[in-house]
């Protein structure tokens, strides 16, 4: 029904109360106005209000997403709300310079989700979505509402075949699908035999440990610092925080110097699931390359990680790969890693498309780093599932590049997540890490990594923690148990 909307600011007072979604409560008895997965249906029970609601059943790599594209005004604030019921249900919006979402790990009864965002100077439309998650049961959604100033154009829905805008699906601004044929058996980039076991670390968020403590007590000296995002105006900043611009940073620089003083090295990751990645807002390849270059120069990097997730996944590919090609020309020793979320069958279509477009644009990818988690465990063991996904990606890289299997493995980085992941069905223990260490070692992968060292400690039982807490693993462990396993990888 779309009732109970919150009032947003921006635009005229009258415009602020405008409900912008078509068929917000599915009261037409159909999915009219929405572009939805084939797993989505309109039902008469359960409902939050009125006579109908949305029901979706995730399956495989399909999140059962329903999406609607809405005209909006630039430089205006909007509030999105909705009632949901189920496990791991997400509500959000994406668009040029816009990434906003909220979710619940478990809503046994109807729960209200709400998120707000402010459009950029050139934003004229956003895509509103609701979806479930891998390996989870059916979810329900009702009473969806987007409130704010009405846009100048007509509201439209994506085509019925549009893919969901999630971390494993293309956004509304996704680039056209490139040719799926490989470029042949062209000489691959030389295997990168350094930086074998970098651990991800958020140096300014999630209660980071002292870098000296990590080095002294785990033996790790290779770090992937995350994340650099846009704080506005194509300005690189840690976590996208305007108070932490890269240009004036001293804290992360001290960590970089400490790692190198211990005989190690660092890379910086651009992106992540939250915030605004620079490639969404910098506007051109040259501007994006210049923004990335500021970070490279600041920390004297010879490695970068491209973690284009959520609305940035397979979006603005011409701009993004154009920038990387420029960076590789200007920095001949630069190593580029592309990080991609996984499905139960390996790379999502969007991930394959990203790689294909890099090939088409002449941009080099030195390593493909797979997030070998969050795909949802449906059967078998966590070890077997992670091995199956990695093997599937090797076969996909062979097809994309025309490589043999050993070459594909030599350009593959396998990234795990310690303890509880974002998926209720997944759990990576120390034993799982040890098993997978043997697997990637036997196959001579390029690197073995994990998210993240901030979580490599037991949770304080006297404090309430999230399921996949950002500062602890939620499993029984000693400090740095997982990092000590990762550092054993030699390739």
C-alpha positions in Angstrom: 0.0 0.0 0.0 3.0 2.4 0.6 1.5 3.9 3.7 3.5 5.3 6.6 6.2 7.0 4.5 8.7 9.2 6.2 9.0 12.8 5.0 12.3 13.7 3.3 13.9 17.1 3.0 14.8 18.8 -0.2 12.7 20.5 -2.9 9.4 22.3 -2.1 7.4 21.3 1.0 4.6 20.0 -1.2 7.0 17.9 -3.3 8.6 16.4 -0.1 5.4 14.4 0.6 5.2 12.8 -2.8 5.1 9.0 -3.0 7.3 8.2 -6.1 6.8 4.4 -6.4 4.3 2.9 -8.7 2.3 0.0 -7.2 4.2 0.4 -3.9 2.2 -2.2 -1.9 1.5 -4.5 -4.9 -2.2 -3.7 -4.5 -2.8 -4.2 -8.2 -2.5 -7.9 -7.4 0.4 -8.0 -9.8 4.0 -6.9 -10.3 3.0 -4.0 -12.5 5.5 -1.1 -12.3 8.3 -3.4 -11.1 10.9 -5.6 -12.9 11.3 -8.8 -10.9 12.9 -12.1 -10.8 10.9 -15.1 -12.0 11.0 -16.2 -8.4 8.9 -13.2 -7.3 5.1 -13.4 -7.0 2.3 -11.4 -5.5 0.5 -13.2 -2.6 -2.4 -12.6 -0.4 -0.6 -14.0 2.7 1.4 -12.9 4.6 0.7 -9.2 4.1 1.6 -6.2 6.2 -1.5 -4.2 5.1 -4.0 -4.2 2.3 -4.7 -7.4 0.3 -1.4 -8.2 -1.4 2.4 -8.3 -0.8 5.5 -9.5 -2.6 7.0 -12.9 -2.0 10.4 -13.9 -3.3 12.4 -17.2 -3.1 16.1 -16.9 -3.6 17.6 -19.8 -5.5 21.2 -20.3 -6.6 22.7 -17.0 -7.6 19.2 -15.4 -7.9 18.4 -13.1 -5.0 14.7 -12.9 -6.1 15.0 -9.1 -6.6 12.2 -6.7 -7.5 13.3 -3.3 -8.8 11.8 -0.1 -10.1 13.5 2.9 -11.7 12.2 6.3 -10.5 12.8 9.8 -11.8 14.3 12.1 -9.1 15.7 15.6 -8.8 19.4 16.4 -8.5 20.7 17.6 -5.1 17.7 16.4 -3.2 17.1 14.1 -0.2 14.9 11.1 -0.3 13.7 8.5 2.2 13.0 4.9 1.3 11.0 2.7 3.6 9.4 -0.7 3.5 8.0 -3.6 5.5 9.9 -6.9 5.2 9.7 -10.4 6.7 12.3 -13.1 6.4 16.0 -13.7 6.7 18.6 -11.5 5.1 16.2 -9.1 3.3 17.7 -6.0 1.7 16.0 -2.7 0.7 18.0 0.0 -1.1 18.5 2.3 -4.0 21.3 2.9 -6.5 22.0 5.5 -9.2 24.7 7.9 -10.3 26.6 8.7 -7.1 23.8 7.1 -5.0 24.3 3.9 -2.9 21.9 3.5 0.0 20.7 0.3 1.6 19.4 -1.3 4.8 18.9 -4.9 5.7 17.8 -7.3 8.4 19.4 -10.7 9.2 16.2 -12.0 10.6 12.7 -10.6 10.7 10.3 -13.2 12.1 7.5 -10.7 11.9 7.0 -7.6 9.8 9.9 -5.2 10.3 10.4 -1.7 8.9 13.6 -1.0 7.0 14.5 2.6 6.2 17.3 4.4 4.4 17.9 7.9 3.1 20.1 9.4 0.5 20.9 12.7 -1.3 21.2 12.7 -5.0 24.2 14.2 -6.8 24.3 17.2 -9.1 23.6 15.1 -12.2 21.4 12.4 -10.8 18.0 12.2 -12.5 16.9 8.7 -11.7 17.5 5.9 -9.1 16.7 2.3 -9.0 14.9 1.1 -5.9 15.2 -2.6 -5.1 14.2 -5.2 -2.5 15.7 -8.7 -2.5 16.7 -11.7 -0.4 20.1 -13.5 -0.3 21.9 -16.7 -1.3 20.7 -19.9 0.3 18.0 -18.2 2.3 14.3 -19.1 2.4 11.4 -17.0 1.0 11.0 -13.4 2.1 8.1 -11.0 2.0 7.9 -7.2 1.3 5.0 -4.8 1.5 4.2 -1.1 1.9 7.3 0.2 0.0 7.7 3.9 -0.2 10.1 6.4 -1.7 9.4 10.0 -0.6 10.9 13.2 -1.9 10.7 15.7 -4.7 9.3 14.3 -7.9 11.6 14.1 -10.9 11.1 15.8 -14.2 10.6 12.7 -16.2 8.2 9.8 -16.1 8.8 7.0 -13.8 9.9 3.9 -15.6 10.8 0.3 -14.7 13.8 -1.6 -15.9 13.1 -4.1 -18.6 11.8 -7.4 -17.5 15.1 -9.1 -18.2 17.1 -6.6 -16.1 19.4 -8.2 -13.5 19.3 -7.3 -9.8 21.4 -4.5 -8.4 23.2 -6.5 -5.7 26.7 -7.4 -5.0 26.5 -10.1 -7.6 24.3 -8.5 -10.2 24.7 -5.5 -12.5 23.4 -2.1 -11.5 20.9 0.0 -13.5 23.9 1.7 -15.0 25.7 -1.6 -15.8 27.7 -1.6 -19.0 26.4 -3.5 -22.0 27.3 -7.2 -22.0 30.6 -7.6 -23.9 31.4 -10.4 -26.3 31.8 -13.6 -24.3 34.4 -15.1 -26.7 38.0 -15.3 -25.4 40.7 -13.3 -27.0 42.6 -16.5 -27.8 45.8 -17.7 -26.3 47.6 -14.4 -26.0 50.5 -14.3 -23.6 49.2 -13.8 -20.1 50.7 -11.2 -17.7 53.7 -12.7 -15.8 52.6 -14.6 -12.7 52.9 -12.3 -9.7 55.0 -14.3 -7.3 55.0 -11.7 -4.5 52.4 -10.6 -2.0 51.3 -14.2 -1.4 49.2 -13.8 1.8 47.9 -10.3 2.2 45.2 -9.9 4.9 42.5 -7.3 4.5 42.5 -4.6 7.2 40.4 -1.6 7.9 43.0 0.7 9.4 40.6 3.4 10.6 37.4 1.5 11.2 36.1 -1.6 13.2 38.5 -1.1 16.1 41.8 -1.9 14.3 44.6 -3.5 16.2 48.0 -1.7 16.3 49.9 -2.7 13.2 52.9 -3.4 15.4 50.8 -5.9 17.4 49.7 -7.7 14.3 53.2 -8.0 12.9 54.7 -9.1 16.2 52.1 -11.7 17.2 51.0 -13.1 13.9 54.0 -12.9 11.6 51.9 -11.1 8.9 53.6 -8.2 7.1 51.4 -8.0 4.0 48.3 -5.9 4.2 45.4 -4.9 1.9 44.1 -1.7 3.5 40.4 -1.0 2.9 38.6 1.1 1.7 39.3 4.2 -0.3 36.1 5.8 -1.5 34.8 9.2 -2.7 34.1 11.7 0.0 32.6 14.1 -2.6 33.8 15.8 -5.8 36.0 12.8 -6.8 38.1 13.1 -3.6 39.8 9.9 -2.3 39.2 9.4 1.4 39.3 6.5 3.8 35.9 5.0 4.2 34.6 7.9 2.1 34.9 10.1 5.2 35.4 13.7 4.5 37.4 14.0 7.7 39.9 11.3 6.5 41.1 12.4 3.0 44.0 10.6 1.6 45.8 13.8 0.8 46.3 14.7 4.5 46.5 11.2 6.0 49.2 10.4 8.5 47.7 7.4 10.4 47.4 4.9 7.5 50.8 6.2 6.1 52.4 5.2 9.4 50.9 1.7 9.1 52.2 1.4 5.5 55.7 2.4 6.6 55.5 -0.1 9.5 54.6 -3.0 7.2 57.5 -2.1 4.9 59.9 -1.7 7.7 59.0 -5.3 8.7 59.9 -6.5 5.3 56.4 -6.6 3.9 54.3 -4.5 1.6 50.8 -3.1 1.2 48.0 -2.6 -1.3 45.0 -0.3 -1.2 41.5 -1.5 -2.0 39.1 0.8 -3.8 35.4 0.1 -3.2 33.7 -2.4 -1.0 30.0 -3.0 -0.5 29.1 0.4 1.1 29.8 4.0 0.2 30.5 5.6 -3.2 33.3 4.2 -5.2 35.4 6.8 -7.1 34.5 5.3 -10.5 30.8 6.1 -9.9 31.4 9.9 -9.6 34.7 10.9 -11.2 33.0 11.2 -14.6 35.8 10.3 -17.0 38.6 7.9 -17.2 41.2 10.7 -16.9 39.6 12.0 -13.8 39.3 8.6 -12.2 42.9 7.7 -13.1 44.0 11.0 -11.5 42.1 10.2 -8.3 43.6 6.7 -8.1 47.0 8.1 -8.9 46.8 10.4 -5.8 46.5 7.3 -3.7 49.3 5.5 -5.5 51.6 8.5 -5.1 50.7 9.0 -1.4 51.6 5.5 -0.3 54.1 4.7 -3.1 52.0 1.7 -4.2 52.9 -0.9 -6.7 49.7 -2.7 -6.1 46.0 -1.8 -6.1 42.8 -3.8 -5.5 39.6 -3.0 -7.3 36.7 -4.2 -5.2 33.8 -2.9 -7.3 30.7 -4.2 -5.4 27.0 -3.3 -5.1 26.0 -0.6 -7.5 29.6 -0.4 -8.9 29.7 -4.0 -10.0 29.9 -4.1 -13.8 29.0 -0.4 -14.0 30.7 2.4 -15.9 33.1 -0.2 -17.3 34.4 2.1 -20.1 35.3 4.8 -17.6 36.8 2.3 -15.1 38.9 0.2 -17.4 39.9 3.3 -19.4 41.3 4.6 -16.1 43.1 1.4 -15.3 44.7 1.3 -18.8 46.0 4.9 -18.2 47.4 3.9 -14.8 49.1 0.9 -16.1 50.7 3.0 -18.8 51.8 5.7 -16.3 53.0 3.1 -13.7 54.7 0.2 -15.5 55.3 -1.8 -12.3 51.7 -1.5 -11.0 50.0 -4.8 -10.3 46.2 -4.7 -10.5 43.9 -7.1 -8.7 40.1 -7.3 -9.5 38.0 -8.6 -6.6 34.7 -10.2 -7.5 31.9 -11.6 -5.3 31.0 -15.3 -5.9 28.0 -17.4 -6.6 27.6 -21.1 -6.0 28.8 -21.7 -9.6 31.8 -19.3 -9.5 31.8 -15.9 -11.2 28.5 -14.2 -11.7 27.6 -13.0 -15.2 28.6 -9.5 -14.1 32.0 -10.7 -13.0 32.6 -12.4 -16.3 31.5 -9.3 -18.1 33.9 -7.1 -16.1 36.8 -9.3 -17.1 35.7 -9.5 -20.7 35.4 -5.7 -20.9 38.9 -5.4 -19.5 40.1 -7.7 -22.3 38.2 -5.7 -24.9 39.6 -2.4 -23.5 43.2 -3.6 -23.3 43.4 -3.2 -19.5 45.5 -5.8 -17.7 44.3 -7.8 -14.7 47.2 -9.4 -12.9 45.1 -11.3 -10.4 41.4 -12.1 -10.1 40.6 -12.2 -6.4 37.5 -14.3 -5.6 35.5 -13.6 -2.5 35.1 -17.3 -1.8 32.3 -16.8 0.8 28.8 -15.2 1.1 27.4 -17.5 -1.7 25.5 -19.5 0.9 26.2 -23.1 1.9 23.3 -25.3 0.6 24.9 -28.7 1.2 28.1 -30.4 2.0 31.0 -28.9 3.9 32.3 -25.3 3.8 35.6 -26.6 2.5 34.1 -28.6 -0.3 31.9 -25.6 -1.3 34.8 -23.1 -1.4 37.0 -25.5 -3.4 34.1 -26.1 -5.9 33.7 -22.3 -6.4 37.4 -21.7 -6.9 37.7 -24.6 -9.4 34.7 -23.2 -11.3 36.4 -19.8 -11.6 39.5 -21.4 -13.0 37.4 -23.0 -15.7 35.8 -19.7 -16.4 39.2 -17.9 -16.7 40.3 -20.6 -19.1 37.4 -19.8 -21.3 37.7 -16.0 -21.1 41.4 -15.9 -21.7 42.2 -19.1 -23.5 44.6 -20.2 -20.8 45.4 -23.6 -19.5 44.4 -24.5 -15.9 47.9 -23.9 -14.3 48.0 -20.4 -15.8 44.5 -19.6 -14.6 45.5 -20.8 -11.1 48.7 -18.7 -11.2 46.5 -15.6 -11.7 43.8 -16.5 -9.1 43.7 -15.2 -5.5 41.4 -17.0 -3.1 39.9 -14.8 -0.3 38.0 -16.3 2.7 36.2 -14.7 5.6 37.0 -15.9 9.1 34.3 -17.1 11.5 30.7 -16.1 10.8 30.1 -14.6 7.3 27.2 -12.5 6.2 25.4 -15.8 5.4 23.7 -17.6 8.3 24.5 -20.9 6.6 28.3 -20.3 6.4 31.0 -20.8 9.0 34.7 -20.7 8.5 36.7 -22.2 11.4 40.4 -22.5 11.8 40.1 -26.0 10.5 38.4 -24.8 7.4 41.2 -22.3 6.8 43.8 -25.0 7.2 42.0 -27.4 4.8 41.7 -24.6 2.2 45.4 -23.6 2.7 46.3 -27.1 1.5 44.0 -26.8 -1.5 45.3 -23.5 -2.8 48.9 -24.5 -2.0 48.4 -27.8 -4.1 47.0 -25.8 -7.0 49.7 -23.1 -6.8 47.3 -20.2 -6.6 48.6 -16.6 -6.8 47.6 -15.7 -3.3 45.6 -16.7 -0.2 43.8 -13.9 1.6 40.9 -13.2 3.9 38.5 -10.6 5.3 39.7 -9.4 7.7 42.4 -9.1 10.4 40.2 -6.7 12.4 38.0 -9.8 13.1 40.8 -12.1 14.1 40.0 -12.2 17.8 37.2 -13.7 20.0 34.2 -11.6 20.7 33.7 -10.2 24.2 30.8 -12.2 25.6 29.7 -9.3 27.8 29.0 -7.2 24.8 26.2 -7.7 22.2 27.7 -8.3 18.8 26.3 -8.6 15.3 26.1 -12.0 13.5 29.1 -11.1 11.3 30.7 -8.5 13.6 33.2 -6.2 12.1 35.6 -6.4 15.0 35.6 -10.1 16.1 35.0 -13.5 14.6 32.1 -14.9 16.7 34.0 -18.2 17.1 36.2 -19.5 19.9 39.8 -18.5 19.1 43.1 -17.1 20.2 44.2 -13.7 18.8 45.5 -14.1 15.2 44.6 -17.8 14.8 43.4 -17.2 11.2 46.2 -14.8 10.2 48.8 -17.4 11.3 47.2 -19.9 8.9 47.1 -17.4 6.0 50.8 -16.6 6.4 51.8 -20.2 5.8 50.8 -19.9 2.2 53.8 -19.8 -0.1 52.3 -20.5 -3.5 
